[in-house]
Amino acid sequence: MTEASSVPSTSLVTARVWQPLVCLSLLAAIGLSAVVIEAAVHSEAFGAWMDREWAEVNESSNEYRRQYLDTEDRVVLQEIADMDPSAGGVYFFGASNMKWAMRVPDLPPAQRRVVHNLGSGEGWPHFHRQFTQYLVDHKDILRAGPEKTLIVFGTGFINAIPANDSPAIVFSNMWRRYGLYQYDFKDGIEPIQRGTAWNVYALEKARCSSFIQGLIDRAGRVAVPKALRRRSTTKDTAAYAAAYKKRMRVDWEDGIQRHRQELQEWLDYLRGKHVDFMIVLLPLASWHMPLPYPPKYRAMIEEFCATNHVPLVDYSNLLKDDDFGDHIHANAQGLPNIDSALMDIARKFLQAKSAWPE
C-alpha cells in the first residue's frame, strides 16, 4: 500500500462527518414533529379554533370534532378517555341529529365534567344500551350514586331503522378503528388491556393518528369546490320524501316496533341499575309533517313512556325550517336553541341533586 492510498480522501472524511449530522437532524425533526403533534392534540384552544375555522371556511355548522377525524373520534379518544364521573352526570345519546344538537365542548371544564353528549352516527337503542353498559362497567359512571345519573335519549323517527352487524355501521367502526376496543354486535364493547404503559401509549398513538387523518381529510375537502363539499342547504320536500322512503324501507312499521323492544331492553337494564331515563323528541321541520313515519313513531314513544313512566320531553316543534342546515340537522342559527333546551334538562337535573357546578 502506498503512502497516498493510506490517507483517507477528502470526500470520505466529509461523508463521515456529515452522515451522522444528517441522521441527527432527521431524528431531531421527527422528534420535534412528534412534540408539535402531541401539543396540538392536547390543546383545547387549538381544537376550538380548528372547529371554528372549518365551519367558517366550509360555510357549515360546527361539527365539534375538534382536532380529530370526526365527532365519534372526539367522543372515544377524548370525552370517554378523560371522563371523570365522580360528581355524577347527564349523558345524552342518539344519532347524528343528537350529536350535533349540543355545544358541550364549549362548556367550562367544570360543566363538561357532568354533561356529556355521546351522540354518534347510529340511533338504534341496541347500540346505546351497549354504550351505557360499557360506561357502567368500565368507566364507573355510577360512582357518585345512580341517583345522580341521568340517561337521555334524543330521538326521532329516523332512528327506527333496525341495526345490523355490517362492518359499515358507524357504531362498530368508532370502537374498532384504532385497536383500543373490541366490539361485538351481540356482546358489546370491551376495552383491549395490555398493561398501563401500553394503554397510555396506544391512546396517544390513536389521538395523533386521528389528528393527522383529520388534517388530511380537511385538506382533501378544501381541494373540492365549496358547493360540492358541504351538505346541501336546499330544502326540497319531494326529494326528502323520496330519500326517507328509501331509507325507512317498506317494513318501517315493523322497524318501529323492533325499536320499541330495544328501548324496553335498554330501560330494563337502567332500571336494574336504578338509573333515571328520559326521552326527548328532537326537532322536525315542515317537510316531515306529510310523512307517515313521524306520527307512528311518536305514538309508539308516547305509549312506551306512559306504560313505563318514563319522562318525555317534546322538542319536535322547537325549530323553524330556517334553523335546519339540511333535512334533519340544526344549522348555526338553530343550534343555540336546541342546545339551550337540552342543557336546561341537564342543569335542572343536576341542580336538584346538588351536583351542578355553579
C-alpha positions in Angstrom: 0.0 0.0 0.0 1.4 3.4 -1.0 1.5 6.3 1.4 -1.1 8.2 -0.7 -3.6 5.3 -0.6 -3.4 5.1 3.2 -4.6 8.6 3.7 -8.5 9.0 3.6 -9.8 11.0 0.7 -11.4 14.4 1.4 -14.8 13.2 0.2 -14.6 10.2 2.6 -13.8 12.4 5.5 -16.6 14.8 4.6 -19.1 11.9 4.4 -18.0 10.6 7.7 -18.6 14.0 9.3 -21.9 14.8 7.6 -23.7 11.5 7.7 -24.1 11.5 11.5 -25.1 15.1 11.4 -27.8 14.4 8.7 -29.1 11.5 10.7 -29.2 13.5 13.9 -31.0 16.3 12.1 -33.6 13.9 10.8 -34.1 12.4 14.2 -34.5 15.9 15.7 -37.0 16.8 13.0 -39.0 13.7 13.7 -38.9 14.3 17.4 -39.9 17.9 17.1 -42.8 16.9 14.8 -44.0 14.4 17.4 -43.8 17.1 20.1 -45.7 19.5 18.0 -48.4 17.0 17.1 -48.7 15.9 20.7 -49.1 19.5 21.8 -51.7 20.2 19.1 -53.7 17.1 20.1 -53.9 18.3 23.7 -54.6 22.0 23.1 -58.2 22.9 23.8 -57.7 26.3 22.2 -56.3 24.9 19.0 -59.1 22.3 18.7 -61.8 25.0 19.2 -60.0 27.2 16.6 -60.0 24.3 14.1 -63.7 23.8 14.6 -64.5 27.5 14.1 -62.2 27.8 11.1 -63.7 24.8 9.4 -67.2 25.9 9.9 -66.4 29.3 8.5 -64.4 28.1 5.5 -67.0 25.5 4.7 -70.0 27.7 5.5 -71.4 25.0 7.7 -72.4 24.5 11.3 -69.9 23.5 13.9 -69.3 19.7 13.9 -67.5 19.8 17.3 -64.9 17.2 16.3 -62.1 19.5 17.5 -58.7 18.1 16.4 -60.0 14.7 15.4 -61.1 13.0 12.3 -64.7 13.1 13.2 -67.1 13.6 16.1 -67.0 9.9 17.0 -63.2 10.0 17.4 -63.5 13.0 19.7 -66.0 11.1 21.8 -64.0 7.9 22.1 -60.5 9.4 22.3 -61.2 12.5 24.4 -64.6 12.6 26.0 -64.6 9.0 27.2 -60.9 8.7 27.8 -60.9 11.8 30.1 -64.3 11.1 31.7 -64.5 11.8 35.5 -67.9 10.6 36.8 -67.1 11.3 40.5 -69.7 14.0 40.7 -72.5 12.3 38.7 -73.6 13.3 35.3 -76.2 13.6 32.5 -75.4 11.5 29.4 -77.1 12.3 26.1 -77.4 9.5 23.5 -78.7 9.5 20.0 -77.9 9.6 16.3 -76.3 12.5 14.3 -79.2 14.9 14.9 -78.4 14.4 18.6 -74.6 14.6 18.3 -74.8 17.9 16.5 -77.5 19.4 18.8 -75.3 20.5 21.6 -72.2 22.6 22.2 -70.8 20.6 25.1 -67.1 21.1 24.1 -67.6 24.8 24.5 -68.7 24.5 28.1 -66.5 25.4 31.0 -64.4 22.5 32.3 -66.5 22.0 35.4 -69.7 21.7 33.4 -68.1 19.4 30.8 -67.3 17.1 33.7 -71.0 16.4 34.3 -72.6 16.9 30.9 -71.8 14.5 28.1 -73.1 14.4 24.5 -72.4 10.9 23.4 -74.4 11.0 20.2 -73.0 9.1 17.2 -74.0 8.2 13.7 -76.4 5.5 14.8 -79.8 5.9 16.6 -80.8 2.3 17.3 -81.3 1.7 21.0 -79.3 -1.6 20.9 -76.1 0.3 20.4 -76.8 2.9 23.1 -77.7 0.2 25.6 -74.3 -1.4 24.9 -72.7 2.1 25.2 -74.3 2.6 28.6 -73.2 -0.9 29.8 -69.6 -0.1 28.8 -69.7 3.2 30.7 -71.1 1.5 33.8 -68.8 -1.5 33.7 -65.6 0.2 32.6 -65.9 4.0 33.3 -67.7 3.6 36.6 -70.3 6.3 35.8 -72.4 5.3 38.8 -69.6 6.1 41.2 -71.4 9.1 42.7 -74.6 7.1 43.0 -77.2 6.1 40.4 -79.5 8.8 41.8 -77.0 11.4 40.4 -77.0 9.9 36.9 -79.5 10.6 34.1 -79.5 8.9 30.7 -81.3 11.0 28.0 -82.2 9.5 24.6 -82.6 12.2 21.9 -84.6 10.6 19.1 -86.9 10.8 16.2 -88.5 8.6 13.5 -85.2 8.3 11.5 -83.8 6.2 14.4 -86.4 3.4 13.7 -84.1 1.6 11.2 -83.1 -1.8 12.6 -79.5 -2.3 13.3 -77.3 -5.0 11.8 -73.7 -6.3 12.1 -72.4 -4.7 8.9 -68.8 -3.6 9.0 -70.0 -0.3 7.5 -72.0 0.6 10.6 -70.7 3.8 12.3 -71.1 2.5 15.8 -68.9 -0.6 15.4 -66.3 1.3 13.5 -65.9 4.0 16.1 -64.8 1.4 18.6 -62.7 -0.9 16.4 -60.9 1.9 14.5 -57.7 2.2 16.5 -57.4 -1.2 18.1 -58.3 0.2 21.6 -61.5 -1.8 21.8 -63.1 -5.0 20.7 -66.7 -4.7 19.5 -69.2 -7.5 19.0 -72.7 -6.9 17.8 -74.1 -9.3 20.4 -71.7 -8.8 23.4 -70.9 -5.1 23.0 -67.8 -3.1 23.8 -64.7 -4.4 25.6 -61.5 -2.4 26.0 -58.3 -4.1 25.0 -56.0 -4.2 28.0 -52.2 -4.7 27.6 -50.9 -3.0 30.7 -51.0 0.6 31.9 -47.9 1.8 30.0 -49.1 0.3 26.7 -52.6 1.6 27.2 -51.3 5.1 27.6 -49.1 4.7 24.5 -51.9 3.2 22.4 -54.3 6.0 23.3 -51.8 8.8 22.5 -50.9 7.0 19.2 -54.6 6.8 18.3 -55.1 10.5 19.1 -52.2 11.5 17.0 -53.3 9.3 14.2 -56.8 10.8 14.3 -55.4 14.3 14.3 -53.2 13.6 11.2 -56.1 11.9 9.4 -58.3 14.8 10.3 -55.8 17.3 8.7 -55.7 15.2 5.6 -59.5 14.9 5.5 -59.9 18.7 5.8 -57.2 19.4 3.2 -58.9 17.0 0.8 -62.2 18.6 1.3 -60.8 22.1 0.8 -59.4 21.0 -2.5 -63.0 20.3 -3.6 -65.2 23.3 -4.7 -67.2 24.6 -1.8 -70.5 23.9 -3.4 -69.7 20.2 -3.7 -68.1 19.6 -0.3 -70.8 20.9 2.0 -74.2 19.5 2.9 -76.9 20.7 0.5 -78.9 23.5 2.1 -81.7 23.3 -0.5 -84.9 22.4 1.2 -86.7 20.1 -1.3 -89.7 18.4 0.3 -90.2 15.9 -2.6 -86.5 14.9 -2.6 -86.6 14.5 1.2 -89.7 12.3 1.0 -88.1 10.1 -1.7 -84.9 9.8 0.4 -86.8 8.9 3.5 -88.9 6.3 1.7 -85.7 4.6 0.6 -84.1 4.9 4.0 -87.1 3.7 6.1 -87.8 0.8 3.8 -91.1 -1.0 3.2 -91.1 -2.7 6.6 -90.8 0.6 8.5 -93.7 -0.1 10.8 -92.1 -3.4 11.9 -88.9 -1.4 12.4 -90.7 1.0 14.8 -92.0 -2.0 16.9 -88.5 -3.5 17.0 -87.2 -0.1 18.1 -89.6 -0.2 21.0 -88.4 -3.7 22.0 -84.8 -2.5 22.1 -85.9 0.6 24.1 -87.5 -1.7 26.6 -84.3 -3.7 27.0 -82.3 -0.5 27.5 -84.8 0.8 30.1 -84.9 -2.6 31.9 -81.1 -2.5 32.1 -81.2 1.0 33.5 -84.0 0.3 36.0 -81.9 -2.7 37.2 -79.2 -0.2 38.0 -81.6 2.3 39.5 -80.7 5.0 36.9 -83.2 7.6 35.6 -84.1 7.6 31.9 -85.7 10.3 29.8 -86.6 10.5 26.1 -86.5 13.7 24.1 -88.2 14.1 20.7 -85.8 16.2 18.7 -86.8 18.9 16.3 -88.6 18.2 13.0 -89.3 20.6 10.1 -92.4 21.2 7.9 -91.2 18.7 5.3 -91.5 15.9 7.9 -95.2 16.6 8.6 -96.7 14.9 5.5 -94.6 11.8 6.0 -96.3 8.7 7.5 -93.4 7.9 9.8 -93.3 10.7 12.4 -96.9 10.2 13.8 -96.4 6.4 14.0 -93.1 6.8 15.8 -94.5 9.5 18.2 -97.4 7.2 19.1 -95.0 4.4 19.9 -92.8 6.7 22.0 -95.8 8.1 23.9 -97.2 4.7 24.6 -93.8 3.4 25.7 -93.3 6.4 28.1 -96.8 6.2 29.5 -96.5 2.4 30.1 -93.1 2.6 31.7 -93.5 6.0 33.5 -90.6 7.5 31.6 -90.4 11.3 31.3 -91.0 12.5 27.7 -89.9 16.0 26.5 -91.2 17.1 23.1 -88.9 19.5 21.2 -90.2 18.4 17.8 -91.6 21.9 17.1 -88.7 23.8 18.7 -87.0 24.9 15.4 -88.2 26.6 12.3 -87.4 25.5 8.8 -84.7 28.1 8.5 -83.0 26.6 11.6 -82.1 23.4 9.7 -78.9 23.1 7.6 -80.3 20.0 5.8 -83.1 17.5 6.1 -82.7 17.0 9.9 -79.7 18.7 11.4 -79.7 22.1 13.1 -77.6 24.8 11.5 -75.6 27.6 13.2 -78.9 29.6 13.6 -80.9 26.7 15.1 -78.1 25.1 17.2 -78.2 27.6 20.1 -82.0 27.0 20.6 -81.8 23.2 20.8 -78.6 23.3 22.8 -80.2 25.7 25.3 -83.2 23.4 25.7 -81.1 20.3 26.2 -78.7 22.0 28.6 -81.8 23.1 30.6 -82.6 19.4 31.1 -79.1 18.7 32.4 -78.9 21.8 34.6 -82.3 21.2 36.3 -81.5 17.5 37.0 -78.0 18.2 38.4 -79.2 21.2 40.4 -81.9 19.0 42.0 -79.1 16.6 43.0 -76.8 19.4 44.3 -74.3 18.4 41.6 -74.4 21.4 39.2 -71.1 23.4 39.3 -72.2 27.0 39.9 
